[in-house]
Amino acid sequence: MAEGKDIHATEQENKPDGRPPLRSRVWARTGFGDKTAWDLLQLLIVPLALAAIGFVFTAQQEARQQELEDQRAQVEREIEAQRAEQVTFQAYLDQMGTLLLDRGLRAADENSDVRRLARARTLVVLDALSPTRQERALRFLNEAELIQGSPPNQQTVITLKYASLPNSELPHRILLRGANLQQADLSGSNLAHIDLRGTYLAGTHLEDADLSGAYLGGADLSGANLADVDLSNAERLWERGTDQWKRGAGLTDADLSGANLSGADMSNAYLGGANLKDANVTDEQLALCKSLEGATMPDGSKHD
């Protein structure tokens, strides 16, 4: 009987008007009726790969766009900062012009309000400016003869005590002779070849500064931090009153008592008559000096 039923079912399926199962008809209409599972998987790989490539490309484009926007924003911030800095500097020049022309700054008493105001504005603007505009501000103060000591009492119109000038690039022609830079921050600054004779630098931060060829004769560097400073020879310097050329950083008669000179390059430096009492300096460093004639050594003794 079973065999008869099977034969009957087969005959029904093979009839011309017999319909195949629904699943077979669907697969036949989609064209996948004769495809294996591997064939179907291969068909899916290509669109998936294209989709992945498109996703990665889109992500890269978005990252690049974000980077460009960040760069543009950074440039805009820098431009805005420079514009604001220029406004600050111009306002300072206008204020100083008023103090000089209308308030008699130059002739004002040392403890007068006008001098205090000029000093306060100067310190604030130096702290707010970049090294480039700090140089311009110092050039203005130098040309206006407001920061140099004037004879006979060597009093400056504006003192730069506690000024913040790290990593500054000071122009070679600037004259700071007799200036008051007590406890100022000049670390990392370029002070090469600058005339600092008689300058008050007590307690000043000068670590890593370049003082090569600077003339510091008679300067007060007591307690100053000169760690790793460059005091090596750089140019020939004319010493007034002796009619002779000297080569090296002129520290003749400078007060270096208690100064930190650790790591300083003192090659060919002139320290004749300098006060080195209690200075942090090695015998090896002093041996490199061009002259120590009459200098007070770290132990308090006089050098022959």
Secondary structure, DSSP 8 states (H G I E B T S, - for coil): -HHHHHHHHHHHHTSTT----HHHHHHHHHT-TT--HHHHHHHHHHHHHHHHHHHHHHHHHHHHHHHHHHHHHHHHHHHHHHHHHHHHHHHHHHHHHHHHHTS-TTTS-TTSHHHHHHHHHHHHHHHHS-HHHHHHHHHHHHHTT-SS-BTTTTB-SS--TT-B-TT-B--TT-B-TT-B-TT-B-TT-B-TT-B-TT-B-TT-B-TT-B-TT-B-TT-B-TT-B-TT-B----SEEEETTTTEEEES-B-TT-B-TT-B-TT-B-TT-B-TT-B-TT-B--HHHHHT-SB-TT-B-TTS-B--
